[in-house]
Amino acid sequence: MSGPLPSSIEVCIVGAGPSGLACALGLAARKIPFVIVDALEAGHNSSRAVGMHASALEAIKTVHPQLADRLVSAGIQSKGFTVIDLHERLLFHLRMTELAAYTKYAFMLLIPQHTAEHHMREYILGGGNSIHWNKRVIGVKEAADGVQYELRFESGEALTARYLIAADGSKSFLRTFAGIPFIDPYTKKVAEPGKNDLSFVVADVVFASPLPANVPRDGPQVMVGAGGMVLTAPILSEDSAGASVQNDNLFRLYLGVPDTPPRAPDAPYLQAILNARGPGSHLKTQPVPQIVKVVESSRYRTRTALADRYVHRAEGGAYILLVGDAAHKHGPAGGQGMNMGICDSIELAQAIEEHRKCAVDAEKAGAHKAVQIMDAYSTRRRTVALRVLNMVDHMTEVEKGGQGWGAYLRLKFLWALFKMPFMNGIFAWQLGGLGHAKKP
C-alpha cells in the first residue's frame, strides 16, 4: 500500500518499469527525495524482456550490491548463446565467459522482466519509499513559481516537481509534451509510425517432455532464416511466494513474424511457426518441440528510433528527463532494451545529484554549469544508444535470414568471422555493454 501522494516533491518518476525503478534505486542511494507514479493498477506480469547483461548488473551494483546478487540468484546464468541456421548448422557460439577478466557477471542473466521488477520494487519499498499506482498523467504545465512542473492526474490529484523523469515508455506522454520527436538515427528525419516496423511475438511456453536435445536448457538459441528469428531461452518459474524455481520445460520464445499476429497468440499459432522454421523443422534427426501450455503471450511492433534529445529544460529551470523506451526504440536482438534503460536511469540519478549541488549565483555561472551537466547526460547516453541501435540493427538483419544470395553470403561471412579467436571476445564486450559504462 502507498501513502497519499504528496503535493510537491523534488523528483517525480513517471513509470514504474525497470527504467523508473532503476532511477529510484539511484536516487534512494543518494537520499534524494522522489516519488514514483504509474498508470497501471500494479506491476505487470506479461512477457517482455528476458535478459540482463553485465552492464546493467554492474550499474545496479554501484547503488545496491545486494540487489544485484539477488537478481543473479533469481535467474539462469547463461555462459553464452548459440546461433544456428535453418538446417541447424552452427554459425557461432558466443562465449560471455570472455568477459571474466572485466566483471564478475561474465554471463547473460536470463530473468523475465517482471521478475526483475519484482525484486527491484522490494528494495525500493523496503527503503521506506512508495510506488503510487493508478496515477495516469493527463496534463503537464510549468508551475507558477517557474522552477517546477505541475503534473495533473486522471484521479484528480496534482503534484509539482523540479525534475520529471520520463520512464513512461515508447509512447511517452512527457516526451510528447516536451516536443521531443523520435528520429530515425540514419536519415535524421522524424521516424514515422508504421514505417519499417518489425513485428514480433513473445511468449512464455511449457514444452512437452522429453525436451528435444536440440533445444538448449542452459542458454538462448537463435535460429535464423526464412524471414525471421526463432529464439528459445530457458527461464525459471515462480512459486506461490514469488521465489524462482527450476522448470526444465519453461521457455521464453521470441519469434519474428512477417505480418500482424493475433493480440495474444495461442498454442496452435506458435506451434505452426515452430513447425515451419523452429528446431527440428528442417533437420529431421530431432523432433520439433511441442507446446503443451502457453503461460503468457503478446505481440508488438517496433522500429529503430532515437529521441532527438534526452533533456528538456523549462524557462524557470525545471527539467523533463528521458530514460529507457521513452528515449530509444529497437528490436529485441541482443536483449539490449532493459539494459540500456537501467544504465540510462542510474547514470541520470548521478547527474541529478551533481545538478543539485550546483549553486546558482548572481552571475548565473552556477546555472550554466548545471545546464552543462544535464546536456552531458543527454549527449553521452544518446551516443551510447546510437552504438547499440547500430549493433541491434545489424543483428536483426542476420536474424531475418532470407532466401537470396545476399542472405547466404551474410551468414557465410558471419561464420568465417567467428572462426577468428579474438572476435568472440570483441562481440561479447559489445553485447555485455561494458564499454559503455561511465568512467568515475
KADA-V688198 format. One record per residue. N is the residue number from 1. RES is the residue in one letter. PHI is phi in degrees with one decimal (* if undefined). Layout:
# KADA-V688198
n & res & phi
N & RES & PHI
N & RES & PHI
This chain:
# KADA-V688198
n & res & phi
1 & M & *
2 & S & -105.4
3 & G & -78.4
4 & P & -64.4
5 & L & -71.7
6 & P & -69.1
7 & S & -81.7
8 & S & -149.4
9 & I & -154.8
10 & E & -73.5
11 & V & -127.3
12 & C & -118.3
13 & I & -97.4
14 & V & -100.9
15 & G & 119.9
16 & A & -110.7
17 & G & -84.2
18 & P & -59.4
19 & S & -67.9
20 & G & -62.4
21 & L & -66.3
22 & A & -64.6
23 & C & -63.8
24 & A & -61.7
25 & L & -61.5
26 & G & -65.9
27 & L & -70.6
28 & A & -61.8
29 & A & -64.2
30 & R & -100.7
31 & K & 58.6
32 & I & -97.2
33 & P & -62.4
34 & F & -155.0
35 & V & -133.3
36 & I & -114.5
37 & V & -124.5
38 & D & -150.0
39 & A & -74.6
40 & L & -72.4
41 & E & -79.0
42 & A & -165.8
43 & G & -60.0
44 & H & -75.6
45 & N & -126.5
46 & S & -89.0
47 & S & -72.5
48 & R & -139.3
49 & A & -68.2
50 & V & -134.0
51 & G & -128.5
52 & M & -119.1
53 & H & -101.3
54 & A & -57.2
55 & S & -60.6
56 & A & -69.0
57 & L & -66.2
58 & E & -64.6
59 & A & -64.1
60 & I & -63.7
61 & K & -61.5
62 & T & -67.0
63 & V & -112.2
64 & H & -147.5
65 & P & -56.9
66 & Q & -65.7
67 & L & -66.0
68 & A & -57.9
69 & D & -64.3
70 & R & -67.2
71 & L & -60.6
72 & V & -60.6
73 & S & -70.4
74 & A & -93.8
75 & G & -129.0
76 & I & -107.9
77 & Q & -84.2
78 & S & -88.3
79 & K & -73.5
80 & G & -179.8
81 & F & -147.2
82 & T & -112.7
83 & V & -120.8
84 & I & -129.1
85 & D & -94.6
86 & L & -60.3
87 & H & -94.6
88 & E & 62.7
89 & R & -84.2
90 & L & -69.0
91 & L & -88.5
92 & F & -166.9
93 & H & -119.7
94 & L & -83.0
95 & R & -101.2
96 & M & -70.5
97 & T & -63.4
98 & E & -61.8
99 & L & -89.2
100 & A & -59.6
101 & A & -76.5
102 & Y & -117.2
103 & T & -156.2
104 & K & -81.8
105 & Y & -102.4
106 & A & -84.2
107 & F & -164.7
108 & M & -101.5
109 & L & -85.3
110 & L & -87.5
111 & I & -145.6
112 & P & -58.0
113 & Q & -55.3
114 & H & -67.2
115 & T & -69.7
116 & A & -60.2
117 & E & -61.6
118 & H & -56.8
119 & H & -70.8
120 & M & -64.9
121 & R & -62.2
122 & E & -58.5
123 & Y & -70.1
124 & I & -68.7
125 & L & -67.4
126 & G & -65.5
127 & G & -88.4
128 & G & 88.2
129 & N & -93.7
130 & S & -124.2
131 & I & -117.3
132 & H & -99.2
133 & W & -85.5
134 & N & 61.2
135 & K & -118.6
136 & R & -86.7
137 & V & -75.6
138 & I & -121.3
139 & G & -162.0
140 & V & -140.1
141 & K & -153.7
142 & E & -73.4
143 & A & -69.8
144 & A & -62.3
145 & D & -75.4
146 & G & 80.2
147 & V & -120.1
148 & Q & -143.1
149 & Y & -101.9
150 & E & -111.3
151 & L & -98.5
152 & R & -116.4
153 & F & -111.7
154 & E & -59.0
155 & S & -72.6
156 & G & 99.2
157 & E & -81.8
158 & A & -139.9
159 & L & -151.5
160 & T & -111.9
161 & A & -153.4
162 & R & -79.2
163 & Y & -115.7
164 & L & -106.3
165 & I & -97.2
166 & A & -85.6
167 & A & -113.0
168 & D & -102.5
169 & G & 84.1
170 & S & -66.8
171 & K & -100.5
172 & S & -46.2
173 & F & -63.9
174 & L & -68.5
175 & R & -63.8
176 & T & -62.5
177 & F & -59.4
178 & A & -74.2
179 & G & 72.1
180 & I & -98.0
181 & P & -83.5
182 & F & -80.7
183 & I & -118.9
184 & D & -76.1
185 & P & -67.9
186 & Y & -98.5
187 & T & -88.1
188 & K & 67.0
189 & K & -97.5
190 & V & -60.7
191 & A & -70.1
192 & E & -89.7
193 & P & -57.5
194 & G & 90.3
195 & K & -86.5
196 & N & 62.4
197 & D & -68.5
198 & L & -111.1
199 & S & -104.7
200 & F & -138.7
201 & V & -118.3
202 & V & -125.4
203 & A & -152.4
204 & D & -102.3
205 & V & -132.1
206 & V & -108.6
207 & F & -89.2
208 & A & -69.0
209 & S & -95.0
210 & P & -77.8
211 & L & -72.7
212 & P & -57.2
213 & A & -66.1
214 & N & -89.3
215 & V & -115.2
216 & P & -62.8
217 & R & -94.3
218 & D & -109.7
219 & G & -178.9
220 & P & -73.0
221 & Q & -131.7
222 & V & -112.7
223 & M & -107.1
224 & V & -113.3
225 & G & 124.3
226 & A & 59.1
227 & G & 92.9
228 & G & -175.0
229 & M & -81.3
230 & V & -128.3
231 & L & -109.9
232 & T & -118.3
233 & A & -140.2
234 & P & -70.1
235 & I & -136.0
236 & L & -87.8
237 & S & -94.2
238 & E & -119.9
239 & D & -84.3
240 & S & -63.6
241 & A & -92.4
242 & G & 88.2
243 & A & -81.9
244 & S & -77.5
245 & V & -133.9
246 & Q & -74.0
247 & N & -142.5
248 & D & -58.4
249 & N & -109.9
250 & L & -93.0
251 & F & -134.9
252 & R & -93.7
253 & L & -109.0
254 & Y & -120.8
255 & L & -128.0
256 & G & -77.4
257 & V & -129.0
258 & P & -80.3
259 & D & -134.8
260 & T & -83.2
261 & P & -81.8
262 & P & -60.9
263 & R & -61.4
264 & A & -130.8
265 & P & -56.1
266 & D & -94.5
267 & A & -59.9
268 & P & -58.8
269 & Y & -63.4
270 & L & -65.4
271 & Q & -64.2
272 & A & -61.8
273 & I & -68.2
274 & L & -62.2
275 & N & -63.0
276 & A & -83.7
277 & R & -152.9
278 & G & -102.4
279 & P & -55.3
280 & G & 86.0
281 & S & -76.4
282 & H & -115.7
283 & L & -116.2
284 & K & -82.5
285 & T & -76.4
286 & Q & -130.1
287 & P & -74.9
288 & V & -72.8
289 & P & -59.9
290 & Q & -106.4
291 & I & -83.0
292 & V & -105.7
293 & K & -157.1
294 & V & -103.3
295 & V & -76.8
296 & E & -161.3
297 & S & -151.5
298 & S & -159.9
299 & R & -125.1
300 & Y & -159.9
301 & R & -120.6
302 & T & -150.4
303 & R & -150.3
304 & T & -77.4
305 & A & -155.2
306 & L & -139.9
307 & A & -60.6
308 & D & -60.1
309 & R & -158.6
310 & Y & -101.8
311 & V & -131.5
312 & H & -128.8
313 & R & -110.7
314 & A & -75.7
315 & E & -56.0
316 & G & -80.9
317 & G & 110.9
318 & A & -79.6
319 & Y & -129.5
320 & I & -111.8
321 & L & -127.4
322 & L & -95.1
323 & V & -141.8
324 & G & 61.1
325 & D & -64.9
326 & A & -68.3
327 & A & -106.9
328 & H & -155.5
329 & K & -134.2
330 & H & -169.5
331 & G & -75.3
332 & P & -82.5
333 & A & -55.3
334 & G & 82.0
335 & G & 57.0
336 & Q & -97.9
337 & G & -60.1
338 & M & -62.0
339 & N & -66.6
340 & M & -62.5
341 & G & -62.9
342 & I & -63.3
343 & C & -68.3
344 & D & -50.4
345 & S & -71.1
346 & I & -71.0
347 & E & -70.2
348 & L & -65.8
349 & A & -58.5
350 & Q & -66.1
351 & A & -63.6
352 & I & -64.4
353 & E & -59.3
354 & E & -66.6
355 & H & -63.3
356 & R & -64.0
357 & K & -79.6
358 & C & -80.9
359 & A & -72.9
360 & V & -91.6
361 & D & -90.7
362 & A & -62.9
363 & E & -85.6
364 & K & 69.6
365 & A & -63.1
366 & G & -65.5
367 & A & -63.6
368 & H & -63.5
369 & K & -64.7
370 & A & -62.4
371 & V & -61.4
372 & Q & -61.8
373 & I & -61.8
374 & M & -70.1
375 & D & -63.0
376 & A & -64.9
377 & Y & -59.2
378 & S & -60.0
379 & T & -64.0
380 & R & -68.5
381 & R & -70.8
382 & R & -68.1
383 & T & -63.6
384 & V & -60.8
385 & A & -61.1
386 & L & -58.9
387 & R & -64.6
388 & V & -68.2
389 & L & -59.9
390 & N & -64.1
391 & M & -62.8
392 & V & -62.9
393 & D & -64.4
394 & H & -64.7
395 & M & -64.5
396 & T & -63.7
397 & E & -61.6
398 & V & -65.0
399 & E & -66.1
400 & K & -62.7
401 & G & 67.6
402 & G & 129.5
403 & Q & -109.7
404 & G & -86.4
405 & W & -63.7
406 & G & -60.1
407 & A & -66.0
408 & Y & -62.0
409 & L & -67.3
410 & R & -62.1
411 & L & -68.1
412 & K & -64.3
413 & F & -64.9
414 & L & -62.9
415 & W & -58.5
416 & A & -67.6
417 & L & -60.9
418 & F & -79.5
419 & K & -75.6
420 & M & -79.6
421 & P & -54.7
422 & F & -75.2
423 & M & -66.2
424 & N & -61.5
425 & G & -65.1
426 & I & -63.8
427 & F & -71.1
428 & A & -60.9
429 & W & -61.5
430 & Q & -67.8
431 & L & -66.7
432 & G & -71.1
433 & G & 75.4
434 & L & -67.4
435 & G & -72.5
436 & H & -96.5
437 & A & -66.4
438 & K & -74.8
439 & K & -74.1
440 & P & -59.3
